[in-house]
Amino acid sequence: MRWDCTAAPPSPPVRGDHGDSLRQVNDVRAGWYPDPAARFELRYHNGVAWTADVSTNGDRFVDPLGTQPGAVGPPHTPQSGAKNGAATASMVCGIIAIGLGWLPFIFALAALSGVMAVVLGVRARRRAKTPGPQFGVGTGMATAGLILGPIGLIACVGGLILSIVMVSAIDRFENPAANNTAITSCERDGTDVTAQGELTNASDDTASFTVRVSFVRPGTDNPRRQANVIVSDVEPGQTRSFEVIGSVPLEKVDCIIASVRGELPFGVDPGN
């Protein structure tokens, strides 16, 4: 919470030596004045005496040393060697969230990292504003985490969309439309074997298919060679011819349909 502590009344208390810098000053209008103890930027005078209510850079605190005249010390500045682990962790989590958020499936871990960046950033800033060993330490990194975390969460939305698209593409490949597919001829020309066949779309929607043909020794189903052919945009009830050629070093060979699947996801054959 920020306070408007900059407007000082016209008659500020007079600052004395360290021994009486926080002595009571009468006939003074209540308000915020430069801290006579020099520990903070401003200190509140209630019109009768100095209080422990203090402020630095618009942020209000309670002076842990109270108003004792002898408790005069230097202003709160970051201590040498002091660390704010939450600030560092906040920034690192924010970077991880942005770096991984757009990746399919991994976005879930990135989303968790983005949330942690925000939580740790808030905690780190609170520590940096509290008088003590970590006062003023890690504010920049905590702020970076508070900025990077939400950006990473936005990137995770893209990762979610890509995940849905990828799952849908794989599902179409693994679960093709209903079809009737058969080999119509299998002829050799030297070591090259040409397999021809037909595919009929037995579904109610236009669909694409990936037909895998295996070249096997007669009487077996152990493939010596395999080849894919893509039959695209087959309308309902339509029959399409296809042809594949494979180099098979066998004297006798049969051509069989190994599998019929849907359109390759993103043009990539995931294999068997």
C-alpha positions as CSV (number, residue, x, y, z in Angstrom):
1,M,0.0,0.0,0.0
2,R,1.4,3.5,-0.9
3,W,0.8,6.6,1.1
4,D,1.0,10.3,0.2
5,C,3.7,11.1,2.7
6,T,5.3,13.9,0.8
7,A,3.3,16.9,2.0
8,A,4.9,18.2,5.1
9,P,3.2,20.9,7.3
10,P,4.8,24.3,7.5
11,S,6.4,24.0,10.9
12,P,8.6,20.9,11.0
13,P,10.2,19.8,14.3
14,V,13.7,20.9,14.7
15,R,16.2,18.1,14.4
16,G,18.8,18.0,17.2
17,D,21.7,15.8,18.0
18,H,21.4,12.0,18.0
19,G,20.6,12.0,21.7
20,D,17.5,14.2,21.3
21,S,16.7,13.7,17.6
22,L,13.4,12.0,18.6
23,R,12.5,14.2,21.6
24,Q,9.0,15.4,21.9
25,V,8.2,18.7,20.1
26,N,5.2,20.6,21.2
27,D,3.0,22.9,19.2
28,V,3.6,21.1,16.0
29,R,0.9,20.2,13.5
30,A,0.5,16.4,13.0
31,G,2.0,15.2,9.8
32,W,4.9,13.6,8.0
33,Y,8.4,15.1,8.3
34,P,12.0,14.1,7.4
35,D,13.0,11.4,9.7
36,P,15.2,13.1,12.4
37,A,16.8,9.7,13.1
38,A,17.9,9.4,9.5
39,R,16.8,5.7,9.4
40,F,13.9,6.4,6.9
41,E,12.9,9.1,4.5
42,L,9.9,10.4,6.5
43,R,8.5,9.9,10.1
44,Y,5.1,10.7,11.4
45,H,4.6,13.3,14.2
46,N,1.2,13.2,15.8
47,G,1.4,16.7,17.0
48,V,2.7,15.7,20.4
49,A,5.6,13.3,19.8
50,W,7.3,11.4,17.1
51,T,5.8,7.9,16.3
52,A,7.2,4.7,14.9
53,D,5.2,5.2,11.7
54,V,7.8,5.8,9.0
55,S,7.9,5.9,5.2
56,T,10.5,5.4,2.4
57,N,9.8,5.9,-1.3
58,G,6.1,6.1,-0.6
59,D,5.9,2.8,1.2
60,R,4.9,2.8,4.9
61,F,6.5,0.8,7.6
62,V,6.8,0.5,11.4
63,D,10.2,1.3,12.7
64,P,11.4,-1.8,14.6
65,L,13.6,0.4,16.7
66,G,10.7,2.5,17.9
67,T,11.2,6.1,18.8
68,Q,14.0,5.7,21.4
69,P,16.3,8.7,21.1
70,G,19.4,6.5,21.4
71,A,18.3,4.1,18.6
72,V,19.7,6.3,15.8
73,G,21.2,4.4,12.9
74,P,21.9,4.8,9.2
75,P,19.0,4.7,6.7
76,H,17.9,1.3,5.5
77,T,20.0,0.3,2.5
78,P,20.7,-3.1,1.0
79,Q,23.3,-4.9,3.2
80,S,26.4,-6.2,1.5
81,G,26.1,-9.8,0.7
82,A,22.4,-10.0,1.5
83,K,20.4,-12.2,-0.8
84,N,16.7,-12.6,-1.6
85,G,16.3,-16.1,-2.8
86,A,12.6,-15.7,-3.6
87,A,13.5,-12.8,-6.0
88,T,16.0,-15.0,-7.9
89,A,13.6,-17.9,-8.0
90,S,10.8,-15.7,-9.3
91,M,12.8,-14.4,-12.2
92,V,14.0,-17.9,-13.1
93,C,10.5,-19.4,-13.0
94,G,9.3,-16.5,-15.3
95,I,12.0,-17.3,-17.8
96,I,11.2,-21.0,-17.7
97,A,7.5,-20.3,-18.2
98,I,8.2,-18.2,-21.3
99,G,10.7,-20.7,-22.7
100,L,8.5,-23.8,-22.3
101,G,4.9,-22.4,-22.4
102,W,4.4,-22.6,-26.1
103,L,5.5,-26.3,-26.3
104,P,2.7,-28.9,-26.7
105,F,2.0,-31.0,-23.6
106,I,5.0,-29.4,-21.7
107,F,3.0,-26.2,-21.3
108,A,1.4,-27.6,-18.1
109,L,4.8,-27.5,-16.3
110,A,5.4,-24.1,-17.7
111,A,2.0,-22.8,-16.4
112,L,3.0,-24.0,-12.9
113,S,6.3,-22.2,-13.3
114,G,4.5,-19.0,-14.3
115,V,2.3,-19.1,-11.2
116,M,5.3,-19.7,-9.0
117,A,7.0,-16.7,-10.6
118,V,4.1,-14.4,-9.6
119,V,3.8,-15.9,-6.0
120,L,7.5,-15.7,-5.4
121,G,7.7,-12.2,-6.9
122,V,5.1,-10.9,-4.6
123,R,6.8,-12.5,-1.6
124,A,10.2,-11.2,-2.6
125,R,9.0,-7.6,-3.0
126,R,7.4,-7.8,0.4
127,R,10.7,-8.9,1.9
128,A,12.6,-6.2,0.0
129,K,10.2,-3.5,1.5
130,T,10.4,-4.8,5.1
131,P,13.2,-3.4,7.3
132,G,15.7,-6.0,8.0
133,P,18.7,-7.8,6.3
134,Q,16.8,-8.2,3.0
135,F,15.6,-4.6,2.8
136,G,15.9,-3.3,-0.8
137,V,17.5,-6.6,-2.0
138,G,16.2,-8.3,-5.1
139,T,13.5,-5.8,-6.0
140,G,14.6,-5.8,-9.7
141,M,14.6,-9.6,-10.1
142,A,11.2,-9.8,-8.2
143,T,9.7,-7.2,-10.6
144,A,11.1,-9.2,-13.6
145,G,9.5,-12.3,-12.2
146,L,6.1,-10.5,-11.9
147,I,6.4,-9.4,-15.5
148,L,7.7,-12.6,-17.0
149,G,5.3,-14.9,-15.1
150,P,2.1,-13.6,-16.7
151,I,3.8,-13.5,-20.1
152,G,4.7,-17.1,-19.7
153,L,1.1,-17.9,-18.7
154,I,-0.1,-16.3,-22.0
155,A,2.5,-18.4,-23.9
156,C,0.9,-21.5,-22.2
157,V,-2.4,-20.7,-23.9
158,G,-0.6,-21.2,-27.2
159,G,0.9,-24.4,-25.9
160,L,-2.6,-25.6,-25.0
161,I,-3.9,-24.8,-28.5
162,L,-1.0,-26.6,-30.1
163,S,-1.6,-29.6,-27.9
164,I,-5.2,-29.8,-29.0
165,V,-4.3,-29.5,-32.6
166,M,-1.6,-32.2,-32.3
167,V,-3.9,-34.6,-30.5
168,S,-6.6,-34.1,-33.1
169,A,-4.2,-34.7,-36.0
170,I,-2.9,-37.9,-34.4
171,D,-6.4,-39.1,-33.7
172,R,-7.4,-38.6,-37.4
173,F,-4.3,-40.6,-38.4
174,E,-4.9,-43.5,-36.0
175,N,-8.6,-43.6,-36.6
176,P,-9.2,-43.2,-40.4
177,A,-12.6,-43.0,-42.1
178,A,-14.2,-46.3,-43.0
179,N,-12.8,-47.7,-46.3
180,N,-12.4,-50.7,-48.5
181,T,-8.9,-51.2,-49.8
182,A,-7.4,-54.0,-51.8
183,I,-4.3,-54.8,-54.0
184,T,-5.3,-55.4,-57.6
185,S,-1.9,-56.3,-59.0
186,C,1.7,-57.1,-58.0
187,E,4.3,-57.2,-60.8
188,R,8.1,-57.5,-60.9
189,D,10.4,-55.7,-63.2
190,G,13.9,-56.7,-62.3
191,T,14.3,-55.9,-58.6
192,D,11.5,-53.3,-58.7
193,V,8.1,-54.6,-57.7
194,T,5.0,-52.5,-58.5
195,A,1.9,-52.8,-56.4
196,Q,-1.4,-51.4,-57.6
197,G,-4.6,-51.2,-55.7
198,E,-7.9,-49.4,-55.1
199,L,-9.4,-47.6,-52.1
200,T,-13.0,-46.8,-51.6
201,N,-14.2,-44.2,-49.1
202,A,-17.0,-45.9,-47.2
203,S,-17.7,-43.0,-44.9
204,D,-20.0,-40.0,-45.2
205,D,-17.2,-37.4,-45.2
206,T,-14.4,-36.6,-47.6
207,A,-11.2,-38.0,-46.1
208,S,-7.5,-38.6,-46.8
209,F,-5.7,-41.9,-46.3
210,T,-2.2,-43.3,-45.9
211,V,-1.9,-46.8,-47.3
212,R,1.1,-48.9,-46.3
213,V,2.0,-51.7,-48.7
214,S,4.3,-54.6,-47.6
215,F,6.3,-56.6,-50.0
216,V,6.6,-60.1,-48.5
217,R,7.8,-63.6,-49.3
218,P,4.9,-65.7,-50.6
219,G,2.9,-67.4,-47.9
220,T,4.3,-65.1,-45.1
221,D,3.4,-61.7,-43.7
222,N,7.0,-60.8,-42.8
223,P,7.7,-57.6,-44.8
224,R,11.0,-57.4,-46.7
225,R,10.2,-53.8,-47.8
226,Q,7.4,-51.4,-47.1
227,A,6.1,-48.3,-48.9
228,N,3.5,-45.7,-48.2
229,V,1.1,-44.0,-50.6
230,I,-1.1,-41.1,-49.7
231,V,-4.6,-41.0,-51.2
232,S,-5.9,-37.5,-50.6
233,D,-9.4,-36.0,-50.5
234,V,-11.5,-39.1,-51.4
235,E,-15.1,-38.1,-51.5
236,P,-17.8,-40.4,-49.9
237,G,-18.3,-43.5,-52.0
238,Q,-15.5,-42.6,-54.4
239,T,-12.9,-45.2,-55.5
240,R,-9.4,-44.2,-56.1
241,S,-6.5,-46.2,-57.6
242,F,-3.0,-46.1,-56.1
243,E,0.4,-47.4,-57.0
244,V,3.7,-48.0,-55.1
245,I,7.0,-49.3,-56.2
246,G,9.6,-51.1,-54.0
247,S,13.0,-52.6,-54.6
248,V,12.8,-56.2,-53.3
249,P,15.7,-58.6,-53.8
250,L,13.5,-61.7,-53.9
251,E,12.7,-64.1,-56.7
252,K,9.1,-64.3,-55.6
253,V,7.2,-61.7,-53.8
254,D,3.6,-60.9,-52.8
255,C,2.1,-57.4,-52.2
256,I,-0.2,-57.0,-49.2
257,I,-2.0,-54.1,-47.5
258,A,-0.2,-53.7,-44.2
259,S,-2.4,-50.8,-42.8
260,V,-4.7,-48.0,-43.9
261,R,-4.6,-44.9,-41.7
262,G,-5.6,-41.4,-42.0
263,E,-3.7,-38.3,-43.2
264,L,-0.2,-38.1,-41.8
265,P,-0.1,-35.7,-38.9
266,F,1.8,-32.6,-40.1
267,G,3.3,-34.7,-42.9
268,V,5.3,-36.8,-40.4
269,D,5.0,-40.6,-40.4
270,P,4.9,-41.7,-36.8
271,G,5.8,-45.3,-37.8
272,N,4.2,-48.5,-36.8
